[in-house]
Amino acid sequence: MSTLATLVNHQIRLAARPVGLPTRDGWSFTEEPITEPQDGGVVVKTLSLSLDPAMRGWMNEGKSYIPPVGIGEVMRAGGVGKIIASKNKDFAVGDFVSGGLGVQEYLQVPADQIKRSGLVKIDLSIGTVNQWLNVLGMPGMTGYFGLMDVGQPKAGETVVVSGAAGAVGQTVGQMAKIKGCRVVGIAGGPAKCEWVVKELGFDACIDYKAGPSAVKDGLKEHCPKGVDVYFDNVGGEILDTVLTRINRSARIIICGAISQYNNTTAVQGPKNYLSLLVNRARMEGIVVFDYAPRYHLAVAEMAGYLKDGRMKSKEDVVVGLNTFPETLINLFNGSNFGKLVLQVAKE
């Protein structure tokens, strides 16, 4: 077995702020030795990392809900790992953990950074490593609290979710079905739409790639009584189109705007926002970190649904830390199918 002194930590750091899509030359590839933890510290071996659309926003300079990744810093990423050295009474060697591991092979966490890194033990008996990055991880928490706290769905209502085959979208749709709603997804391509309906149990799914009026026509067909809750992961024209179909007292959850993240021009805001006024509707943002004290409650509920088969969790796994720059792009060209996971090492 390797000792810490023989290990080398390979890391990927932000070298330049991207304009448009990030490219490989915007990253630097560094390495550093691993040392024994100080009192209260731990060393974590990264197993898998969560690749999320939010990462694109974290690369931009400017005020947001979280400080940007600094130039020269290890790229921020949530992940699952295993404790390989510990001088902290709360973590034993062999424990599996999740938290902000960063895009690197190992994370050395001093005592005063344990809380800031969000490091918590996880139970692999209730979910796999990949499920802890999907339904039981940050995307699942985003979908759960965005839908349940902000969207407040009621049985019989119509819920529409964009990015339906993605990490957040799959959780939102399945939760809405469990709560007794009619669920219509929006996704790109017939394969994703078929999976959303046949495997996840959505009532319908609209292929936004099927033509310029596909979303408009699909909403008219599949939401004849209008839209009560819209969970928005994409922004842009799709958000505008859904706003023309909302009901009185509708709730629109703004989770993300993946169609806008790599714009080199100003972000396109909603043109049809006056529909909120006419329908006395509400549009509200969701930042998952606000709900951290309640994560355990959502994990317990959805782990039960995974166990009894009412929820499924699909991941798209790419192997190799060095593939990170290209794999990240998969989020923005729509080539990933399910939650995008970067496997750094095997358990």
C-alpha positions in Angstrom: 0.0 0.0 0.0 1.3 3.5 -0.9 2.4 5.8 1.9 1.4 9.4 1.8 5.0 10.4 1.1 4.9 8.5 -2.2 1.7 10.0 -3.5 1.5 12.9 -6.0 -1.6 15.0 -6.2 -2.4 16.0 -9.8 -4.6 19.1 -10.0 -6.4 21.2 -12.6 -6.3 24.9 -12.0 -8.1 27.8 -13.7 -5.4 29.6 -15.8 -7.6 32.2 -17.5 -11.2 33.4 -17.4 -12.9 32.0 -20.5 -14.7 34.0 -23.1 -17.5 31.8 -24.5 -16.8 28.1 -24.1 -13.8 27.2 -21.9 -11.0 25.5 -23.7 -8.1 23.3 -22.7 -5.6 26.1 -22.9 -7.5 27.9 -20.2 -6.4 25.4 -17.6 -3.1 24.6 -16.0 -2.1 21.1 -14.9 -0.1 21.0 -11.7 1.1 18.5 -9.2 2.2 18.6 -5.6 3.2 16.2 -2.9 0.9 14.8 -0.2 1.8 15.4 3.5 0.5 13.9 6.7 -2.5 15.9 8.1 -2.0 18.1 11.1 -4.1 17.7 14.2 -7.8 17.8 13.3 -7.0 17.5 9.5 -7.7 14.7 7.0 -6.6 13.6 3.5 -9.2 12.6 1.1 -8.7 10.5 -2.1 -11.0 11.7 -4.8 -13.1 8.9 -6.4 -15.6 10.8 -8.6 -16.4 14.5 -9.3 -19.7 16.1 -10.2 -19.6 18.2 -13.3 -22.3 20.8 -13.2 -23.4 23.8 -15.4 -22.9 26.1 -12.4 -19.1 25.5 -12.9 -19.2 27.8 -15.9 -20.5 30.7 -13.8 -17.9 30.1 -11.1 -15.2 30.9 -13.7 -16.5 34.4 -14.3 -15.3 37.4 -12.4 -17.9 39.4 -10.6 -20.3 39.3 -7.7 -22.5 36.2 -7.4 -23.9 33.9 -4.8 -20.4 32.4 -4.3 -17.0 34.0 -5.0 -15.5 33.1 -8.4 -12.7 30.6 -8.6 -9.5 32.6 -8.5 -6.9 32.5 -11.3 -4.4 29.8 -10.3 -6.8 28.1 -7.9 -7.8 24.4 -8.2 -11.1 24.3 -10.0 -14.1 24.1 -7.7 -16.1 20.8 -7.9 -18.2 18.7 -5.6 -17.2 15.1 -5.3 -17.1 11.8 -3.4 -13.9 10.5 -1.9 -12.4 8.2 0.7 -10.5 9.2 3.8 -6.9 7.9 3.5 -5.4 9.7 6.5 -7.0 11.3 9.5 -6.2 13.1 12.7 -9.8 14.1 13.2 -12.1 12.2 15.6 -15.1 12.6 13.3 -13.5 10.9 10.3 -11.8 7.5 10.3 -9.6 6.0 7.6 -11.8 4.2 5.1 -14.8 6.5 5.6 -16.6 7.7 2.4 -17.2 11.4 2.3 -18.7 14.0 0.0 -17.9 17.7 -0.2 -16.0 20.3 -2.2 -13.1 18.2 -3.3 -12.0 20.3 -6.3 -10.7 18.9 -9.6 -7.7 17.0 -8.2 -6.8 13.5 -7.1 -6.4 14.3 -3.4 -7.7 16.9 -1.0 -5.7 17.9 2.1 -8.1 19.5 4.6 -6.8 21.2 7.7 -8.9 21.3 10.8 -10.1 24.9 10.2 -11.3 24.1 6.7 -13.4 20.9 7.4 -16.6 22.9 7.7 -15.9 25.2 4.8 -15.2 22.2 2.5 -18.6 20.8 3.4 -17.0 17.5 4.2 -19.6 15.0 5.5 -19.6 11.2 5.8 -21.9 9.3 3.4 -23.5 5.9 3.5 -22.8 3.8 0.5 -25.4 1.3 1.6 -28.2 3.7 0.6 -26.7 4.8 -2.7 -23.7 4.3 -4.9 -20.8 6.8 -5.3 -22.5 8.1 -8.5 -25.9 8.3 -6.9 -24.4 10.4 -4.1 -23.3 12.9 -6.9 -26.8 12.8 -8.5 -30.1 12.2 -6.7 -28.5 12.1 -3.3 -26.0 14.9 -4.1 -26.1 18.6 -5.0 -28.2 18.1 -8.2 -30.8 16.1 -6.3 -30.9 18.6 -3.4 -31.3 21.4 -6.0 -34.2 19.6 -7.6 -35.8 18.6 -4.4 -35.8 22.0 -2.6 -36.3 24.0 -5.8 -39.5 22.0 -6.5 -40.8 21.4 -3.0 -39.9 24.7 -1.3 -40.0 27.2 -4.2 -42.4 25.4 -6.6 -44.8 24.1 -3.9 -46.5 21.6 -6.2 -50.0 20.3 -5.5 -51.5 17.0 -6.6 -53.2 17.4 -10.0 -51.1 20.4 -11.1 -49.1 20.5 -14.3 -45.3 20.7 -13.8 -43.0 21.4 -16.7 -39.2 21.0 -16.4 -36.5 21.9 -18.9 -33.3 19.9 -19.1 -35.5 17.0 -18.1 -32.9 14.3 -18.8 -30.1 16.1 -16.9 -29.2 15.7 -13.3 -31.5 18.3 -11.7 -34.3 17.7 -14.2 -34.6 14.0 -13.6 -35.0 14.5 -9.9 -37.6 17.3 -10.4 -39.8 15.3 -12.7 -39.7 12.1 -10.6 -40.5 14.0 -7.4 -43.4 15.8 -9.1 -44.8 12.5 -10.2 -44.5 11.1 -6.7 -46.4 14.1 -5.4 -49.3 13.5 -7.8 -48.6 16.0 -10.5 -48.8 15.8 -14.3 -45.2 16.2 -15.5 -44.0 17.3 -18.9 -40.3 17.4 -19.7 -38.3 19.4 -22.3 -35.2 17.7 -23.5 -33.0 17.5 -26.6 -33.4 14.6 -29.0 -35.8 11.6 -29.3 -33.6 9.3 -27.2 -33.6 11.5 -24.2 -37.3 12.2 -24.5 -38.1 8.5 -24.8 -36.0 7.7 -21.7 -37.7 10.5 -19.7 -41.2 9.1 -20.5 -40.5 5.3 -20.5 -38.0 5.1 -17.7 -38.7 8.0 -15.5 -42.5 8.0 -15.9 -43.0 11.6 -17.2 -46.4 12.0 -18.8 -44.8 13.6 -21.9 -41.6 15.1 -23.1 -41.0 17.8 -25.8 -38.0 17.5 -28.0 -36.8 21.1 -28.4 -34.6 20.1 -31.3 -37.5 19.0 -33.4 -38.1 22.4 -34.9 -38.4 26.1 -34.2 -42.0 25.8 -33.0 -41.5 22.4 -31.2 -41.7 23.8 -27.6 -44.7 26.1 -28.4 -46.6 23.3 -30.1 -45.6 20.7 -27.5 -46.8 22.8 -24.6 -50.1 23.4 -26.4 -50.5 19.7 -26.9 -49.3 18.3 -23.6 -50.4 21.1 -21.2 -53.9 21.8 -22.4 -54.8 23.3 -19.0 -51.7 25.4 -18.8 -48.6 25.3 -16.6 -48.8 25.6 -12.9 -45.1 25.0 -12.0 -42.1 25.5 -14.4 -38.7 24.4 -13.3 -36.2 26.3 -15.5 -32.7 24.9 -16.2 -32.1 26.6 -19.6 -33.4 30.1 -19.8 -33.5 31.9 -23.2 -36.3 31.2 -25.7 -37.7 28.2 -23.9 -38.3 30.2 -20.7 -40.0 32.9 -22.9 -42.2 30.3 -24.5 -43.3 28.7 -21.3 -44.2 32.1 -19.9 -46.9 32.3 -22.5 -48.6 29.2 -21.1 -48.6 29.8 -17.4 -51.7 29.7 -15.2 -52.8 32.1 -12.6 -50.6 31.9 -9.4 -48.0 29.8 -11.3 -44.6 29.4 -9.8 -41.5 29.6 -12.0 -38.2 28.3 -10.4 -35.1 29.8 -11.9 -32.4 27.2 -11.3 -30.1 27.8 -14.3 -29.8 29.2 -17.8 -27.4 26.8 -19.5 -28.4 28.3 -22.9 -26.8 31.6 -21.8 -23.7 30.6 -19.9 -21.3 30.8 -22.8 -22.7 33.9 -24.4 -20.2 36.5 -25.4 -23.0 39.1 -25.4 -25.3 40.1 -22.6 -27.5 37.4 -21.1 -31.0 37.3 -22.7 -33.6 38.0 -20.1 -37.3 37.0 -20.4 -39.2 39.1 -22.9 -42.6 37.7 -21.7 -42.2 38.6 -18.1 -45.4 40.6 -18.0 -47.2 37.3 -18.0 -46.1 37.2 -14.4 -48.2 40.3 -13.8 -51.2 39.2 -15.7 -51.3 35.8 -14.0 -50.2 37.0 -10.6 -47.4 34.5 -10.9 -44.1 34.3 -9.1 -40.6 33.7 -10.4 -37.9 32.9 -7.8 -34.3 31.7 -7.9 -32.9 28.6 -6.1 -29.4 28.3 -4.8 -29.0 24.9 -3.2 -26.4 26.0 -0.5 -29.2 27.8 1.3 -30.8 24.5 2.2 -27.7 22.7 3.5 -29.0 22.3 7.1 -31.9 20.3 5.6 -30.0 18.1 3.1 -30.2 15.1 5.4 -34.0 15.2 5.3 -34.1 15.2 1.5 -31.5 12.5 1.3 -33.5 10.2 3.7 -36.7 10.7 1.7 -35.2 10.2 -1.8 -33.0 7.2 -0.7 -36.3 5.6 0.3 -37.7 6.3 -3.2 -34.5 4.8 -4.8 -34.8 1.7 -2.6 -38.5 1.1 -3.4 -38.1 1.8 -7.1 -40.1 5.0 -7.3 -37.0 7.0 -8.4 -34.2 6.2 -10.8 -30.8 7.7 -11.0 -28.9 7.9 -14.4 -25.3 8.9 -14.6 -23.0 9.5 -17.6 -19.6 8.6 -16.4 -16.3 9.6 -18.1 -13.0 8.2 -16.7 -9.8 10.2 -16.1 -8.9 13.4 -14.4 -7.0 14.6 -17.5 -10.2 14.5 -19.6 -11.8 17.2 -17.5 -11.5 20.2 -19.9 -13.2 18.2 -22.8 -15.7 16.4 -20.5 -16.9 19.7 -19.1 -17.9 20.9 -22.6 -20.3 17.9 -22.8 -22.6 19.8 -20.5 -23.0 22.7 -23.0 -23.3 20.8 -26.2 -25.9 18.4 -24.8 -23.9 15.2 -25.5 -24.1 14.0 -21.9 -27.1 11.7 -21.1 -27.9 11.9 -17.4 -25.8 13.3 -14.6 -22.3 14.0 -15.8 -19.7 12.4 -13.5 -15.9 12.4 -13.9 -14.4 9.2 -12.4 -11.0 10.0 -11.0 -10.3 6.7 -9.2 -12.0 3.4 -8.4 -13.3 2.7 -4.9 
